[in-house]
């Protein structure tokens, strides 16, 4: 006898969507490890056992949230890919993403979860979500490989795909600084920056000597304390705050938990110091850029972004991902970190403004260009997921060249 699958009722589907929406909000605020089924249930007026009627495990619910985000981006990429050329495709993709963000902000569409701690999912959920994200990546890569796009080696096309997706993910971290009715104009300006970069006509990407170890940018007076900050930054970037346990941080350094607590009060204290370390690196590099007396704004901007991108892939890297504020339980600490993120972004914008004033950088939205740069540098630490050969000596070509010259720029001769 043939079995038939019962179609879920409209009431069931509506309640499941409400659970997904509530879960996305809590996962964004607390991370996958920090949010609980009971908290999600309470936010939609249910008890925990009622939520398990829709999703048996929290990890299953998290996977459903991740998949909804990926499917939304994939649909935008699919629609944009029908455009005939690179510029039209990128413009359509960012416009569709901005429209979706505006709908969410107005309460017309459910929230989308950030993809920050996707690796915190256990198998088989991680495997399913990872496969979906890989499919999205391939679709975006095909979108960027338009008939009029520059011919690029596969590793550079992968790097530019990662760059565009990084900007897409980062948009939701700063969009609330603007009115919702501005989102479409922001998407248009961002498209211009992504396609054409910020360089004035005729500028070439300069190169600068650098420390391949990256150690000159961090405090090495206490090597073990610095090692803990580096290991914690890596793990929080990979697995989120709750996924980066004291045991895992200690194991990465092959030391005991006792050694961890000898150097650190608790894990949250470590994350705060990871943020402080990150802000110190960015401020230090921007200060070095200003100290180049003979340089114009273009060269100073290029120096800062090259140095930061190289640090991300150096033995001393990475910096802590700037979206890791959900790791902090104290609202004041979260607010302080968010304010610091805005201030260091303003520093990068200042370099760009200097270049516009001296004519070495073309007129553009400096703050938006700084947000694009922040996204690119922020996500450069995970570039090796898509370009295994990424190293400090080629990250300029892979990341900084398309960032400053635009993705319409050909590969270096």
C-alpha positions as CSV (number, residue, x, y, z in Angstrom):
1,X,0.0,0.0,0.0
2,X,1.4,3.4,-1.0
3,X,1.9,5.8,1.9
4,X,1.1,9.5,1.4
5,X,3.0,12.3,3.0
6,X,0.6,14.7,4.8
7,X,1.1,18.3,3.8
8,X,1.7,20.4,6.9
9,X,-1.3,22.6,7.8
10,X,-1.0,26.4,7.5
11,X,-1.1,26.7,11.3
12,X,1.8,24.3,11.6
13,X,3.8,26.1,8.9
14,X,3.2,29.5,10.5
15,X,4.3,28.3,13.9
16,X,7.4,26.7,12.5
17,X,8.3,29.9,10.7
18,X,7.8,31.8,14.0
19,X,10.1,29.3,15.7
20,X,12.7,29.8,13.0
21,X,12.4,33.6,13.2
22,X,12.8,33.6,17.0
23,X,15.7,31.2,16.8
24,X,17.5,33.4,14.2
25,X,17.3,36.4,16.6
26,X,18.7,34.4,19.5
27,X,21.4,32.7,17.5
28,X,22.5,36.1,16.3
29,X,22.6,37.5,19.8
30,X,24.0,34.5,21.7
31,X,25.5,32.2,19.1
32,X,24.5,28.6,18.4
33,X,26.1,27.3,21.7
34,X,24.7,30.1,23.8
35,X,21.0,30.0,22.7
36,X,18.8,27.4,24.3
37,X,15.6,25.7,23.2
38,X,13.9,26.9,26.3
39,X,14.8,30.5,25.5
40,X,13.6,30.2,21.9
41,X,10.4,28.5,23.1
42,X,9.7,31.3,25.6
43,X,10.1,34.0,22.9
44,X,7.3,32.5,20.9
45,X,5.0,31.6,23.8
46,X,5.7,27.9,23.8
47,X,7.2,25.4,26.2
48,X,10.4,23.5,25.2
49,X,8.6,20.3,24.4
50,X,6.4,22.2,22.0
51,X,9.4,23.4,20.1
52,X,10.7,19.8,19.8
53,X,7.5,19.0,17.9
54,X,9.0,21.2,15.0
55,X,12.7,20.6,15.6
56,X,13.9,17.7,17.8
57,X,17.3,19.2,18.7
58,X,18.7,22.7,18.9
59,X,21.3,21.8,16.4
60,X,18.6,20.8,13.9
61,X,16.9,24.1,14.4
62,X,20.2,26.0,14.0
63,X,20.9,24.1,10.8
64,X,17.4,25.1,9.5
65,X,18.2,28.7,10.2
66,X,21.6,28.5,8.5
67,X,20.0,26.8,5.5
68,X,17.3,29.5,5.2
69,X,20.0,32.2,5.1
70,X,22.0,30.3,2.5
71,X,18.9,29.6,0.4
72,X,18.0,33.3,0.5
73,X,21.4,34.3,-0.7
74,X,21.4,31.6,-3.3
75,X,18.0,32.8,-4.7
76,X,19.5,36.3,-5.0
77,X,22.6,34.9,-6.8
78,X,20.4,32.8,-9.1
79,X,18.3,35.8,-10.1
80,X,21.3,38.1,-10.5
81,X,23.1,35.6,-12.7
82,X,20.5,36.1,-15.4
83,X,22.0,39.6,-16.1
84,X,24.2,39.9,-19.1
85,X,27.4,41.4,-17.7
86,X,29.5,41.5,-14.5
87,X,28.4,45.0,-13.4
88,X,24.7,44.2,-13.9
89,X,25.0,40.9,-12.0
90,X,26.8,42.4,-9.0
91,X,24.4,45.4,-8.9
92,X,21.4,43.1,-9.0
93,X,22.8,40.8,-6.3
94,X,23.5,43.6,-3.8
95,X,20.2,45.3,-4.6
96,X,18.3,42.0,-3.9
97,X,20.2,41.5,-0.7
98,X,19.6,45.1,0.4
99,X,15.9,44.7,-0.4
100,X,15.7,41.6,1.8
101,X,17.5,43.4,4.6
102,X,15.0,46.2,4.4
103,X,12.1,43.8,4.5
104,X,13.4,42.2,7.6
105,X,14.0,45.6,9.2
106,X,10.4,46.6,8.5
107,X,9.0,43.3,9.9
108,X,7.9,42.2,6.4
109,X,10.3,39.2,6.3
110,X,11.7,36.9,8.9
111,X,15.2,37.4,10.4
112,X,18.2,35.7,8.8
113,X,20.8,34.1,11.0
114,X,24.4,35.3,10.6
115,X,26.8,32.5,9.4
116,X,29.5,33.4,12.0
117,X,29.7,30.1,13.9
118,X,28.5,27.6,11.3
119,X,31.4,25.3,12.4
120,X,29.8,25.0,15.8
121,X,27.3,22.6,14.3
122,X,28.0,18.9,14.8
123,X,27.6,16.4,12.0
124,X,25.4,15.5,10.3
125,X,24.1,19.1,10.4
126,X,27.4,20.7,9.7
127,X,27.9,18.5,6.6
128,X,24.5,19.4,5.2
129,X,24.9,23.1,5.8
130,X,28.5,23.1,4.6
131,X,27.4,21.4,1.4
132,X,24.7,24.1,0.9
133,X,27.2,26.9,1.5
134,X,29.7,25.4,-1.0
135,X,26.9,25.3,-3.6
136,X,26.2,29.0,-2.9
137,X,29.9,29.7,-3.3
138,X,30.0,28.0,-6.6
139,X,26.9,29.9,-7.8
140,X,28.5,33.2,-6.8
141,X,31.7,32.2,-8.6
142,X,29.8,31.5,-11.8
143,X,28.0,34.8,-11.4
144,X,31.3,36.7,-11.2
145,X,32.7,34.7,-14.1
146,X,30.7,36.8,-16.5
147,X,31.4,37.1,-20.3
148,X,33.0,40.5,-19.8
149,X,34.8,39.7,-16.5
150,X,38.6,39.7,-16.5
151,X,40.2,36.2,-17.2
152,X,41.5,35.1,-13.9
153,X,43.3,32.0,-12.5
154,X,40.9,29.8,-10.5
155,X,42.5,30.8,-7.2
156,X,41.9,34.5,-7.9
157,X,38.3,33.9,-8.9
158,X,37.8,32.0,-5.7
159,X,39.4,34.8,-3.7
160,X,37.1,37.4,-5.4
161,X,34.1,35.2,-4.7
162,X,35.0,35.0,-1.1
163,X,35.5,38.8,-1.0
164,X,32.0,39.5,-2.4
165,X,30.4,37.0,0.0
166,X,32.3,38.5,2.9
167,X,31.0,42.0,2.1
168,X,27.5,40.5,1.9
169,X,27.7,38.9,5.3
170,X,29.2,42.0,6.9
171,X,26.4,44.3,5.5
172,X,24.0,43.3,8.3
173,X,26.6,44.4,11.0
174,X,26.6,48.0,9.9
175,X,23.3,48.6,8.0
176,X,21.5,49.7,11.2
177,X,23.6,52.8,11.2
178,X,21.4,54.0,8.2
179,X,17.7,54.5,7.6
180,X,16.0,51.6,5.9
181,X,14.9,53.7,3.0
182,X,18.6,54.3,2.3
183,X,19.4,50.6,1.8
184,X,18.9,50.7,-2.0
185,X,21.3,53.7,-2.4
186,X,23.8,52.0,-0.2
187,X,23.7,48.9,-2.4
188,X,24.3,51.1,-5.4
189,X,27.3,52.8,-3.9
190,X,28.7,49.6,-2.7
191,X,28.4,48.0,-6.1
192,X,30.4,50.9,-7.5
193,X,33.2,50.3,-4.9
194,X,33.2,46.6,-5.4
195,X,33.4,46.9,-9.2
196,X,35.8,49.8,-9.5
197,X,37.6,50.0,-6.2
198,X,38.7,53.4,-4.8
199,X,41.9,54.2,-6.8
200,X,42.1,57.3,-8.9
201,X,42.7,56.7,-12.6
202,X,46.1,55.3,-13.4
203,X,47.0,54.2,-9.9
204,X,48.9,50.9,-9.4
205,X,48.9,48.8,-6.3
206,X,52.2,49.5,-4.4
207,X,54.1,47.0,-2.4
208,X,55.8,47.4,0.9
209,X,58.3,45.5,3.0
210,X,56.6,43.5,5.8
211,X,57.2,41.2,8.7
212,X,56.3,37.7,7.6
213,X,55.8,36.5,11.2
214,X,53.4,39.4,12.0
215,X,54.9,39.5,15.5
216,X,56.0,43.1,15.3
217,X,52.3,44.1,15.4
218,X,51.5,42.4,18.7
219,X,52.7,42.5,22.3
220,X,55.3,39.7,22.7
221,X,56.4,40.7,26.2
222,X,54.6,37.7,27.6
223,X,54.7,35.0,24.8
224,X,52.4,32.6,26.5
225,X,49.7,35.2,27.1
226,X,50.0,36.2,23.4
227,X,49.7,32.6,22.4
228,X,46.5,32.2,24.3
229,X,45.0,35.3,22.6
230,X,46.0,34.0,19.2
231,X,44.6,30.5,19.9
232,X,41.4,31.9,21.3
233,X,40.9,34.2,18.3
234,X,41.3,31.3,15.9
235,X,38.8,29.1,17.8
236,X,36.2,31.8,18.3
237,X,36.4,32.7,14.6
238,X,36.0,29.1,13.7
239,X,33.4,27.8,16.2
240,X,31.9,30.8,18.0
241,X,32.3,31.7,21.6
242,X,30.6,28.6,23.2
243,X,32.3,26.3,20.7
244,X,35.8,27.6,21.7
245,X,36.0,25.9,25.1
246,X,38.9,26.4,27.6
247,X,39.8,22.7,26.9
248,X,40.0,23.4,23.1
249,X,42.0,26.6,23.5
250,X,44.5,24.8,25.9
251,X,44.7,21.8,23.6
252,X,45.6,23.9,20.6
253,X,48.6,25.1,22.6
254,X,49.3,21.7,24.1
255,X,49.0,23.0,27.6
256,X,46.8,22.2,30.6
257,X,43.6,24.1,31.7
258,X,45.7,25.1,34.7
259,X,48.0,27.0,32.4
260,X,45.1,28.7,30.9
261,X,43.8,30.0,34.2
262,X,47.2,31.0,35.3
263,X,47.2,33.6,32.5
264,X,43.5,34.3,32.2
265,X,40.7,34.9,34.7
266,X,38.0,33.3,32.5
267,X,37.1,32.7,28.9
268,X,35.1,36.0,28.6
269,X,38.1,37.9,29.9
270,X,40.2,36.3,27.1
271,X,37.6,37.3,24.5
272,X,37.7,40.9,25.7
273,X,41.5,40.9,25.5
274,X,41.3,39.4,22.0
275,X,39.1,42.3,21.0
276,X,41.6,44.7,22.6
277,X,44.4,43.0,20.7
278,X,42.5,43.3,17.4
279,X,41.8,47.0,17.9
280,X,45.5,47.5,18.9
281,X,46.7,45.9,15.7
282,X,44.4,48.0,13.5
283,X,45.2,51.2,15.3
284,X,48.9,50.5,15.2
285,X,48.9,49.8,11.5
286,X,46.9,52.9,10.6
287,X,49.3,54.9,12.8
288,X,52.2,53.4,10.8
289,X,50.5,54.4,7.6
290,X,50.2,58.0,8.7
291,X,53.9,58.0,9.6
292,X,54.9,57.4,5.9
293,X,55.7,61.1,5.3
294,X,56.4,60.8,1.6
295,X,53.2,58.9,0.8
296,X,49.9,60.1,-0.5
297,X,46.5,58.9,0.8
298,X,46.4,56.1,-1.8
299,X,49.8,54.7,-0.7
300,X,48.9,55.0,3.0
301,X,45.6,53.2,2.5
302,X,47.2,50.5,0.5
303,X,49.9,50.1,3.1
304,X,47.3,49.7,5.9
305,X,45.2,47.2,4.1
306,X,48.1,45.1,2.8
307,X,49.6,45.0,6.3
308,X,46.4,44.0,7.9
309,X,45.6,41.3,5.3
310,X,49.1,39.9,5.6
311,X,48.8,39.8,9.4
312,X,45.6,37.8,9.1
313,X,47.5,35.0,7.4
314,X,50.7,35.3,9.3
315,X,51.9,33.1,12.2
316,X,50.8,35.9,14.6
317,X,47.3,36.1,13.2
318,X,44.4,36.2,13.1
319,X,42.6,39.0,14.6
320,X,39.3,38.2,16.3
321,X,36.4,38.5,14.0
322,X,34.6,41.8,14.7
323,X,31.2,40.2,14.7
324,X,32.0,38.1,17.8
325,X,30.3,40.5,20.1
326,X,27.7,37.8,21.0
327,X,30.5,36.3,23.1
328,X,30.1,39.1,25.7
329,X,27.4,38.7,28.2
330,X,27.7,42.3,29.6
331,X,25.6,44.7,27.5
332,X,28.1,47.6,28.4
333,X,31.0,45.5,27.2
334,X,29.2,44.7,23.9
335,X,28.4,48.4,23.4
336,X,32.0,49.3,24.1
337,X,33.3,46.8,21.6
338,X,30.7,47.9,19.0
339,X,31.8,51.5,19.5
340,X,35.4,50.5,19.0
341,X,34.6,48.7,15.8
342,X,33.0,51.9,14.5
343,X,36.0,54.0,15.6
344,X,38.6,51.8,13.9
345,X,36.5,51.7,10.8
346,X,36.4,55.5,10.9
347,X,40.2,55.4,11.0
348,X,40.3,53.5,7.7
349,X,37.8,55.9,6.3
350,X,40.1,58.8,7.3
351,X,42.9,57.3,5.2
352,X,40.5,57.2,2.2
353,X,39.4,60.7,2.8
354,X,43.0,61.9,2.8
355,X,43.5,60.2,-0.6
356,X,40.4,61.9,-2.0
357,X,41.7,65.3,-0.8
358,X,45.1,64.8,-2.5
359,X,43.5,63.3,-5.6
360,X,45.1,59.8,-5.3
361,X,41.7,58.2,-4.5
362,X,38.6,58.9,-6.5
363,X,35.6,60.5,-5.0
364,X,33.5,57.9,-3.3
365,X,31.6,57.1,-0.1
366,X,34.6,56.9,2.2
367,X,32.7,55.3,5.2
368,X,31.1,52.7,2.9
369,X,34.5,52.0,1.3
370,X,35.9,51.5,4.8
371,X,33.1,49.1,5.6
372,X,33.9,47.1,2.5
373,X,37.6,47.1,3.5
374,X,36.7,46.0,7.0
375,X,34.7,43.1,5.6
376,X,37.5,42.0,3.4
377,X,40.2,42.1,6.1
378,X,37.9,40.6,8.7
379,X,37.2,37.6,6.6
380,X,40.7,37.2,5.1
381,X,41.6,34.9,8.0
382,X,39.4,32.2,6.5
383,X,40.6,32.7,2.9
384,X,42.5,29.4,3.0
385,X,39.1,27.6,3.2
386,X,38.8,28.5,-0.5
387,X,42.3,29.2,-1.6
388,X,44.7,26.7,0.0
389,X,47.8,28.5,-1.3
390,X,46.9,31.8,0.3
391,X,49.9,33.2,2.2
392,X,51.1,36.7,3.4
393,X,53.1,37.1,0.2
394,X,50.2,36.6,-2.2
395,X,47.2,38.0,-0.2
396,X,47.8,41.4,-1.7
397,X,47.0,40.0,-5.2
398,X,44.2,37.8,-3.9
399,X,42.4,40.3,-1.6
400,X,43.8,43.8,-1.6
401,X,44.1,44.2,-5.4
402,X,40.3,43.6,-6.0
403,X,39.5,45.6,-2.9
404,X,41.4,48.7,-4.0
405,X,41.2,48.4,-7.8
406,X,37.8,46.6,-8.1
407,X,36.8,43.2,-9.3
408,X,36.9,44.5,-12.9
409,X,40.7,44.8,-12.6
410,X,42.7,42.1,-14.3
411,X,45.2,40.0,-12.5
412,X,48.7,41.5,-12.2
413,X,50.8,41.0,-15.3
